[in-house]
Amino acid sequence: MLKPLLDRVVVKMIEAEETTKSGIILTANSKEKPQIAEVLEVGPGGQVDGNEVKMYIKKGDKVVLNKYAGTEIKYEGEDLIIVKQSDILAIVE
């Protein structure tokens, strides 16, 4: 698995399948790109641009991302995104 550095987090987008009130299933391709992702790995934090960064995101969290955040990569056949912790808007509980 990828081990992110400093304040970076590796996430995988969650395919959001939704059903309309009439029972029609909307796949991810028929609407905007989903913004909820699952956290796969978390960097250690530390000194970033002269500031101490504490990591509060943890592996397994479901998070809401800034729509255009991060760097998309393909790793071992999976589409992943590496984002900075500051690009994560919320934790889904």
Kinemage of the C-alpha trace (Angstrom):
@kinemage 1
@onewidth
@group {chain A} dominant
@subgroup {mainchain}
@vectorlist {calphas} color= white
{ca met a 1} P 0.000 0.000 0.000
{ca leu a 2} L 1.048 3.576 -0.530
{ca lys a 3} L 2.311 5.337 2.596
{ca pro a 4} L 1.625 9.073 2.293
{ca leu a 5} L 4.118 11.628 3.594
{ca leu a 6} L 3.550 14.502 6.023
{ca asp a 7} L -0.057 15.800 5.973
{ca arg a 8} L -1.232 13.732 3.023
{ca val a 9} L -4.016 11.145 2.971
{ca val a 10} L -4.732 8.369 0.419
{ca val a 11} L -8.444 7.997 -0.304
{ca lys a 12} L -10.691 6.003 -2.609
{ca met a 13} L -13.894 7.552 -3.885
{ca ile a 14} L -17.060 5.708 -2.855
{ca glu a 15} L -19.389 4.943 -5.742
{ca ala a 16} L -22.633 6.548 -4.645
{ca glu a 17} L -25.636 4.736 -6.103
{ca glu a 18} L -28.842 6.567 -5.397
{ca thr a 19} L -32.451 5.770 -6.094
{ca thr a 20} L -35.024 8.409 -7.016
{ca lys a 21} L -38.456 8.498 -5.369
{ca ser a 22} L -39.882 6.632 -8.362
{ca gly a 23} L -37.295 3.837 -8.008
{ca ile a 24} L -34.928 4.812 -10.832
{ca ile a 25} L -31.297 4.076 -9.921
{ca leu a 26} L -28.835 6.885 -10.686
{ca thr a 27} L -25.279 5.649 -11.117
{ca ala a 28} L -22.227 7.821 -10.524
{ca asn a 29} L -21.958 8.423 -14.296
{ca ser a 30} L -25.373 10.085 -14.473
{ca lys a 31} L -24.706 12.811 -11.932
{ca glu a 32} L -21.849 14.874 -10.552
{ca lys a 33} L -18.707 13.121 -9.359
{ca pro a 34} L -19.238 11.852 -5.794
{ca gln a 35} L -17.338 13.729 -3.124
{ca ile a 36} L -17.380 11.104 -0.369
{ca ala a 37} L -14.283 8.950 -0.033
{ca glu a 38} L -12.896 6.269 2.260
{ca val a 39} L -9.507 6.909 3.877
{ca leu a 40} L -7.057 4.088 3.085
{ca glu a 41} L -3.815 5.472 4.561
{ca val a 42} L -2.786 8.546 6.568
{ca gly a 43} L 0.578 10.302 6.703
{ca pro a 44} L 2.324 10.963 10.033
{ca gly a 45} L 1.875 14.738 10.087
{ca gly a 46} L 4.788 16.834 11.322
{ca gln a 47} L 6.360 20.062 10.119
{ca val a 48} L 4.599 21.379 7.004
{ca asp a 49} L 5.609 24.822 5.724
{ca gly a 50} L 7.005 25.697 9.156
{ca asn a 51} L 3.863 24.692 11.052
{ca glu a 52} L 3.263 21.579 13.159
{ca val a 53} L 0.401 19.573 11.618
{ca lys a 54} L -1.448 17.021 13.757
{ca met a 55} L -3.346 14.354 11.849
{ca tyr a 56} L -6.958 13.986 13.001
{ca ile a 57} L -8.137 11.888 10.022
{ca lys a 58} L -7.686 8.132 10.515
{ca lys a 59} L -7.705 5.048 8.332
{ca gly a 60} L -11.269 3.856 7.649
{ca asp a 61} L -12.883 7.297 8.020
{ca lys a 62} L -15.410 8.333 5.408
{ca val a 63} L -14.743 11.925 4.405
{ca val a 64} L -16.100 14.693 2.197
{ca leu a 65} L -13.497 16.133 -0.165
{ca asn a 66} L -13.121 19.414 -1.928
{ca lys a 67} L -14.359 18.510 -5.430
{ca tyr a 68} L -11.115 19.316 -7.279
{ca ala a 69} L -8.636 18.428 -4.531
{ca gly a 70} L -5.710 16.101 -4.729
{ca thr a 71} L -3.781 14.092 -7.259
{ca glu a 72} L -5.520 11.173 -8.944
{ca ile a 73} L -3.379 8.058 -9.397
{ca lys a 74} L -3.865 4.453 -10.442
{ca tyr a 75} L -2.178 2.039 -8.006
{ca glu a 76} L -2.438 -1.741 -8.330
{ca gly a 77} L -5.476 -1.355 -10.601
{ca glu a 78} L -7.362 0.982 -8.249
{ca asp a 79} L -8.182 4.645 -8.822
{ca leu a 80} L -6.948 6.527 -5.741
{ca ile a 81} L -6.516 10.159 -4.786
{ca ile a 82} L -3.782 11.655 -2.612
{ca val a 83} L -4.992 14.794 -0.821
{ca lys a 84} L -3.710 17.072 1.909
{ca gln a 85} L -5.601 16.805 5.179
{ca ser a 86} L -6.621 20.468 4.720
{ca asp a 87} L -8.493 19.503 1.512
{ca ile a 88} L -10.846 17.289 3.548
{ca leu a 89} L -13.972 19.248 4.405
{ca ala a 90} L -15.718 16.904 6.847
{ca ile a 91} L -15.778 13.437 8.394
{ca val a 92} L -18.994 11.484 7.773
{ca glu a 93} L -20.183 9.882 11.024
